[in-house]
Amino acid sequence: MRIIAVASLKGGAGKTAVSIFLSQLLSQRGPVLAVDLDHNNNLTDYFLRSVEIGKIESANVYHAISGTRLIPDCLHTLCDTDDDSKSSRISVLPATPDLAKAGLDLARDPGAILRFAKELRRLDFTAIVIDTPPALCFELSCALYAAQMILSPVSLSRWTVQGFSLLRDEVSKVSRTTGKAPRLMCLPVQVSLAQEKRLRTSNLSGVCSFTETTIKKNAAIKSACDSGKPLKPGSGSYAEFRSLAQELV
């Protein structure tokens, strides 16, 4: 099983879209768990917008991290939500906006992060994809400690190198604590062909490894996220995410 955390300290980098569509393409290979650790809960809204809020509030990632409920009891499977158009092989561990406040409470439990990581690794999925908040916080730490790979969407921005350096420092802390080093990779996103070439030869190339796949700028991605629909098979963006899924697993 591959556990992939999609992380960026820069808002608007496209990490939630990457988490969503990577989950969908990975689900063609077997069951996938999509974990929402961002209190903006956009991944949850995409996959579970037909589910009653009360059901999500009663079983979500906060309960799993706090240990008040087992992770399997907090999962929502798409085939059980009357919306199996996205994939019946995706389960979701959802978030609510209250996760931001809950993180402050959970941070007082020193064992919560490692306990959550251990329980995630016991699950039986082909892959687990974790969407994270764009900030150095408890929820991001939960993802970094659980993941075998950190996938960081990057674009041609003046803040790209600085944000990535901070993320790399956090990953180094995880390695020192656990003795294991998650693989850290940069994924070029929202770029034209010319911008991709500049990005791959920028200062960032000296501090990280790039994926072979690039997710190019395409309005279809935002449209699919906003509408809650999957990418159309045969489209350019669909082919890019399929290539990414093949590369990572």
Contacts in CASP RR format, 6 or more apart in sequence:
PFRMAT RR
TARGET T0000
AUTHOR 0000-0000-0000
METHOD contacts of the structure
MODEL  1
MRIIAVASLKGGAGKTAVSIFLSQLLSQRGPVLAVDLDHNNNLTDYFLRS
VEIGKIESANVYHAISGTRLIPDCLHTLCDTDDDSKSSRISVLPATPDLA
KAGLDLARDPGAILRFAKELRRLDFTAIVIDTPPALCFELSCALYAAQMI
LSPVSLSRWTVQGFSLLRDEVSKVSRTTGKAPRLMCLPVQVSLAQEKRLR
TSNLSGVCSFTETTIKKNAAIKSACDSGKPLKPGSGSYAEFRSLAQELV
1 121 0 8 1.000
1 123 0 8 1.000
1 124 0 8 1.000
1 125 0 8 1.000
1 126 0 8 1.000
1 127 0 8 1.000
1 128 0 8 1.000
2 126 0 8 1.000
2 127 0 8 1.000
2 128 0 8 1.000
2 148 0 8 1.000
2 149 0 8 1.000
2 248 0 8 1.000
2 249 0 8 1.000
3 120 0 8 1.000
3 121 0 8 1.000
3 127 0 8 1.000
3 128 0 8 1.000
3 130 0 8 1.000
3 146 0 8 1.000
3 147 0 8 1.000
3 148 0 8 1.000
3 149 0 8 1.000
4 22 0 8 1.000
4 127 0 8 1.000
4 128 0 8 1.000
4 129 0 8 1.000
4 130 0 8 1.000
4 147 0 8 1.000
4 148 0 8 1.000
4 149 0 8 1.000
4 150 0 8 1.000
4 151 0 8 1.000
4 248 0 8 1.000
5 130 0 8 1.000
5 132 0 8 1.000
5 143 0 8 1.000
5 144 0 8 1.000
5 146 0 8 1.000
5 147 0 8 1.000
5 149 0 8 1.000
5 150 0 8 1.000
5 151 0 8 1.000
5 182 0 8 1.000
6 15 0 8 1.000
6 16 0 8 1.000
6 18 0 8 1.000
6 19 0 8 1.000
6 22 0 8 1.000
6 129 0 8 1.000
6 130 0 8 1.000
6 131 0 8 1.000
6 132 0 8 1.000
6 151 0 8 1.000
6 152 0 8 1.000
6 153 0 8 1.000
7 15 0 8 1.000
7 132 0 8 1.000
7 140 0 8 1.000
7 143 0 8 1.000
7 144 0 8 1.000
7 150 0 8 1.000
7 151 0 8 1.000
7 152 0 8 1.000
7 167 0 8 1.000
8 14 0 8 1.000
8 15 0 8 1.000
8 132 0 8 1.000
8 134 0 8 1.000
8 152 0 8 1.000
8 153 0 8 1.000
8 154 0 8 1.000
8 163 0 8 1.000
8 167 0 8 1.000
9 134 0 8 1.000
9 135 0 8 1.000
9 136 0 8 1.000
9 163 0 8 1.000
9 164 0 8 1.000
9 166 0 8 1.000
9 167 0 8 1.000
10 134 0 8 1.000
10 157 0 8 1.000
10 159 0 8 1.000
10 160 0 8 1.000
10 163 0 8 1.000
11 134 0 8 1.000
12 134 0 8 1.000
13 134 0 8 1.000
13 153 0 8 1.000
13 154 0 8 1.000
13 155 0 8 1.000
13 189 0 8 1.000
13 190 0 8 1.000
14 153 0 8 1.000
14 189 0 8 1.000
14 190 0 8 1.000
15 131 0 8 1.000
15 132 0 8 1.000
15 134 0 8 1.000
15 153 0 8 1.000
16 38 0 8 1.000
16 40 0 8 1.000
16 42 0 8 1.000
16 43 0 8 1.000
16 46 0 8 1.000
16 131 0 8 1.000
16 225 0 8 1.000
17 221 0 8 1.000
17 222 0 8 1.000
17 225 0 8 1.000
18 151 0 8 1.000
18 153 0 8 1.000
18 187 0 8 1.000
18 189 0 8 1.000
18 215 0 8 1.000
19 34 0 8 1.000
19 43 0 8 1.000
19 129 0 8 1.000
19 130 0 8 1.000
19 131 0 8 1.000
20 34 0 8 1.000
20 43 0 8 1.000
20 46 0 8 1.000
20 47 0 8 1.000
20 131 0 8 1.000
20 225 0 8 1.000
21 221 0 8 1.000
21 224 0 8 1.000
21 230 0 8 1.000
21 231 0 8 1.000
21 237 0 8 1.000
21 241 0 8 1.000
22 129 0 8 1.000
22 151 0 8 1.000
22 241 0 8 1.000
22 244 0 8 1.000
22 245 0 8 1.000
22 248 0 8 1.000
23 32 0 8 1.000
23 34 0 8 1.000
23 87 0 8 1.000
23 90 0 8 1.000
23 127 0 8 1.000
23 129 0 8 1.000
24 86 0 8 1.000
24 87 0 8 1.000
24 90 0 8 1.000
24 230 0 8 1.000
24 231 0 8 1.000
24 241 0 8 1.000
25 238 0 8 1.000
25 241 0 8 1.000
25 242 0 8 1.000
25 244 0 8 1.000
25 245 0 8 1.000
26 32 0 8 1.000
26 126 0 8 1.000
26 127 0 8 1.000
26 129 0 8 1.000
26 245 0 8 1.000
26 248 0 8 1.000
26 249 0 8 1.000
27 87 0 8 1.000
27 89 0 8 1.000
27 90 0 8 1.000
27 126 0 8 1.000
28 87 0 8 1.000
28 242 0 8 1.000
28 245 0 8 1.000
29 126 0 8 1.000
29 127 0 8 1.000
29 245 0 8 1.000
29 249 0 8 1.000
30 89 0 8 1.000
30 125 0 8 1.000
30 126 0 8 1.000
30 127 0 8 1.000
31 89 0 8 1.000
31 90 0 8 1.000
31 91 0 8 1.000
31 124 0 8 1.000
31 125 0 8 1.000
31 126 0 8 1.000
32 87 0 8 1.000
32 89 0 8 1.000
32 90 0 8 1.000
32 91 0 8 1.000
32 125 0 8 1.000
32 126 0 8 1.000
32 127 0 8 1.000
32 128 0 8 1.000
32 129 0 8 1.000
33 75 0 8 1.000
33 90 0 8 1.000
33 91 0 8 1.000
33 92 0 8 1.000
33 93 0 8 1.000
33 123 0 8 1.000
33 125 0 8 1.000
33 127 0 8 1.000
33 128 0 8 1.000
33 129 0 8 1.000
34 43 0 8 1.000
34 47 0 8 1.000
34 90 0 8 1.000
34 91 0 8 1.000
34 92 0 8 1.000
34 93 0 8 1.000
34 128 0 8 1.000
34 129 0 8 1.000
34 131 0 8 1.000
35 61 0 8 1.000
35 92 0 8 1.000
35 93 0 8 1.000
35 120 0 8 1.000
35 128 0 8 1.000
35 129 0 8 1.000
35 130 0 8 1.000
35 131 0 8 1.000
35 143 0 8 1.000
36 43 0 8 1.000
36 44 0 8 1.000
36 61 0 8 1.000
36 92 0 8 1.000
36 93 0 8 1.000
36 94 0 8 1.000
36 95 0 8 1.000
36 131 0 8 1.000
37 61 0 8 1.000
37 95 0 8 1.000
37 99 0 8 1.000
37 130 0 8 1.000
37 131 0 8 1.000
37 132 0 8 1.000
37 133 0 8 1.000
37 139 0 8 1.000
37 140 0 8 1.000
37 142 0 8 1.000
37 143 0 8 1.000
38 95 0 8 1.000
38 99 0 8 1.000
38 131 0 8 1.000
38 132 0 8 1.000
38 133 0 8 1.000
38 134 0 8 1.000
38 139 0 8 1.000
39 95 0 8 1.000
39 96 0 8 1.000
39 97 0 8 1.000
39 98 0 8 1.000
39 99 0 8 1.000
39 100 0 8 1.000
39 133 0 8 1.000
39 139 0 8 1.000
40 97 0 8 1.000
40 133 0 8 1.000
41 94 0 8 1.000
41 95 0 8 1.000
41 96 0 8 1.000
41 97 0 8 1.000
41 99 0 8 1.000
42 131 0 8 1.000
42 225 0 8 1.000
43 92 0 8 1.000
43 94 0 8 1.000
43 95 0 8 1.000
43 131 0 8 1.000
44 56 0 8 1.000
44 60 0 8 1.000
44 92 0 8 1.000
44 94 0 8 1.000
44 95 0 8 1.000
44 96 0 8 1.000
46 225 0 8 1.000
46 228 0 8 1.000
47 76 0 8 1.000
47 78 0 8 1.000
47 81 0 8 1.000
47 86 0 8 1.000
47 90 0 8 1.000
47 92 0 8 1.000
47 94 0 8 1.000
48 56 0 8 1.000
48 76 0 8 1.000
48 81 0 8 1.000
48 92 0 8 1.000
48 94 0 8 1.000
49 83 0 8 1.000
49 228 0 8 1.000
50 81 0 8 1.000
50 82 0 8 1.000
50 83 0 8 1.000
51 76 0 8 1.000
51 81 0 8 1.000
55 76 0 8 1.000
56 76 0 8 1.000
56 94 0 8 1.000
56 96 0 8 1.000
57 96 0 8 1.000
57 98 0 8 1.000
59 69 0 8 1.000
59 73 0 8 1.000
59 74 0 8 1.000
59 75 0 8 1.000
59 76 0 8 1.000
60 74 0 8 1.000
60 93 0 8 1.000
60 94 0 8 1.000
60 95 0 8 1.000
60 96 0 8 1.000
60 99 0 8 1.000
61 74 0 8 1.000
61 93 0 8 1.000
61 94 0 8 1.000
61 95 0 8 1.000
61 99 0 8 1.000
62 95 0 8 1.000
62 96 0 8 1.000
62 98 0 8 1.000
62 99 0 8 1.000
62 102 0 8 1.000
62 103 0 8 1.000
62 106 0 8 1.000
63 69 0 8 1.000
63 73 0 8 1.000
63 74 0 8 1.000
64 70 0 8 1.000
64 71 0 8 1.000
64 74 0 8 1.000
64 93 0 8 1.000
64 116 0 8 1.000
64 119 0 8 1.000
65 102 0 8 1.000
65 106 0 8 1.000
65 112 0 8 1.000
65 116 0 8 1.000
65 142 0 8 1.000
66 102 0 8 1.000
66 105 0 8 1.000
66 106 0 8 1.000
66 109 0 8 1.000
66 112 0 8 1.000
67 112 0 8 1.000
67 115 0 8 1.000
70 119 0 8 1.000
71 93 0 8 1.000
71 119 0 8 1.000
71 120 0 8 1.000
71 123 0 8 1.000
72 123 0 8 1.000
74 93 0 8 1.000
74 94 0 8 1.000
75 91 0 8 1.000
75 92 0 8 1.000
75 93 0 8 1.000
76 91 0 8 1.000
76 92 0 8 1.000
76 93 0 8 1.000
76 94 0 8 1.000
77 88 0 8 1.000
77 90 0 8 1.000
77 91 0 8 1.000
77 92 0 8 1.000
78 84 0 8 1.000
78 86 0 8 1.000
78 87 0 8 1.000
78 88 0 8 1.000
78 89 0 8 1.000
78 90 0 8 1.000
78 91 0 8 1.000
78 92 0 8 1.000
79 88 0 8 1.000
85 229 0 8 1.000
85 230 0 8 1.000
86 228 0 8 1.000
86 229 0 8 1.000
86 230 0 8 1.000
87 230 0 8 1.000
91 125 0 8 1.000
99 139 0 8 1.000
103 137 0 8 1.000
103 138 0 8 1.000
103 139 0 8 1.000
104 138 0 8 1.000
106 112 0 8 1.000
106 138 0 8 1.000
107 138 0 8 1.000
112 142 0 8 1.000
113 138 0 8 1.000
113 141 0 8 1.000
113 142 0 8 1.000
113 145 0 8 1.000
114 145 0 8 1.000
116 142 0 8 1.000
116 145 0 8 1.000
116 146 0 8 1.000
117 142 0 8 1.000
117 145 0 8 1.000
117 146 0 8 1.000
120 128 0 8 1.000
120 146 0 8 1.000
121 146 0 8 1.000
126 249 0 8 1.000
127 249 0 8 1.000
128 146 0 8 1.000
130 143 0 8 1.000
130 146 0 8 1.000
130 147 0 8 1.000
132 139 0 8 1.000
132 140 0 8 1.000
132 143 0 8 1.000
133 139 0 8 1.000
133 140 0 8 1.000
136 166 0 8 1.000
136 170 0 8 1.000
140 170 0 8 1.000
141 170 0 8 1.000
141 174 0 8 1.000
144 150 0 8 1.000
144 170 0 8 1.000
144 171 0 8 1.000
144 174 0 8 1.000
144 182 0 8 1.000
145 174 0 8 1.000
145 177 0 8 1.000
145 178 0 8 1.000
147 182 0 8 1.000
148 182 0 8 1.000
148 183 0 8 1.000
149 182 0 8 1.000
149 183 0 8 1.000
149 184 0 8 1.000
149 185 0 8 1.000
149 248 0 8 1.000
150 167 0 8 1.000
150 171 0 8 1.000
150 182 0 8 1.000
150 183 0 8 1.000
150 184 0 8 1.000
150 185 0 8 1.000
151 185 0 8 1.000
151 187 0 8 1.000
151 211 0 8 1.000
151 248 0 8 1.000
152 164 0 8 1.000
152 167 0 8 1.000
152 184 0 8 1.000
152 185 0 8 1.000
152 186 0 8 1.000
152 187 0 8 1.000
152 208 0 8 1.000
153 186 0 8 1.000
153 187 0 8 1.000
153 188 0 8 1.000
153 189 0 8 1.000
153 190 0 8 1.000
153 215 0 8 1.000
154 160 0 8 1.000
154 164 0 8 1.000
154 186 0 8 1.000
154 187 0 8 1.000
154 188 0 8 1.000
154 189 0 8 1.000
154 199 0 8 1.000
154 204 0 8 1.000
155 188 0 8 1.000
155 189 0 8 1.000
155 190 0 8 1.000
155 191 0 8 1.000
155 195 0 8 1.000
155 199 0 8 1.000
156 191 0 8 1.000
156 195 0 8 1.000
156 198 0 8 1.000
156 199 0 8 1.000
156 202 0 8 1.000
160 199 0 8 1.000
160 202 0 8 1.000
160 204 0 8 1.000
161 202 0 8 1.000
161 203 0 8 1.000
161 204 0 8 1.000
161 207 0 8 1.000
164 186 0 8 1.000
164 204 0 8 1.000
164 207 0 8 1.000
164 208 0 8 1.000
165 207 0 8 1.000
167 184 0 8 1.000
168 184 0 8 1.000
168 207 0 8 1.000
168 208 0 8 1.000
171 181 0 8 1.000
171 182 0 8 1.000
171 184 0 8 1.000
174 180 0 8 1.000
174 181 0 8 1.000
174 182 0 8 1.000
175 181 0 8 1.000
175 182 0 8 1.000
184 208 0 8 1.000
184 209 0 8 1.000
185 208 0 8 1.000
185 209 0 8 1.000
185 210 0 8 1.000
185 211 0 8 1.000
186 204 0 8 1.000
186 208 0 8 1.000
186 209 0 8 1.000
186 210 0 8 1.000
186 211 0 8 1.000
187 210 0 8 1.000
187 211 0 8 1.000
187 213 0 8 1.000
187 214 0 8 1.000
187 215 0 8 1.000
187 244 0 8 1.000
188 196 0 8 1.000
188 199 0 8 1.000
188 200 0 8 1.000
188 210 0 8 1.000
188 211 0 8 1.000
188 214 0 8 1.000
188 215 0 8 1.000
189 214 0 8 1.000
189 215 0 8 1.000
190 215 0 8 1.000
190 216 0 8 1.000
190 217 0 8 1.000
191 199 0 8 1.000
191 214 0 8 1.000
191 216 0 8 1.000
191 217 0 8 1.000
192 216 0 8 1.000
192 217 0 8 1.000
193 216 0 8 1.000
196 214 0 8 1.000
196 216 0 8 1.000
200 210 0 8 1.000
211 244 0 8 1.000
211 247 0 8 1.000
211 248 0 8 1.000
212 243 0 8 1.000
212 247 0 8 1.000
213 240 0 8 1.000
213 243 0 8 1.000
213 244 0 8 1.000
213 247 0 8 1.000
214 240 0 8 1.000
215 221 0 8 1.000
215 237 0 8 1.000
215 240 0 8 1.000
215 241 0 8 1.000
215 244 0 8 1.000
216 236 0 8 1.000
216 237 0 8 1.000
216 240 0 8 1.000
218 236 0 8 1.000
218 237 0 8 1.000
220 231 0 8 1.000
220 232 0 8 1.000
220 235 0 8 1.000
220 236 0 8 1.000
220 237 0 8 1.000
221 231 0 8 1.000
221 237 0 8 1.000
223 229 0 8 1.000
224 230 0 8 1.000
224 231 0 8 1.000
224 237 0 8 1.000
231 237 0 8 1.000
231 238 0 8 1.000
231 241 0 8 1.000
232 238 0 8 1.000
END
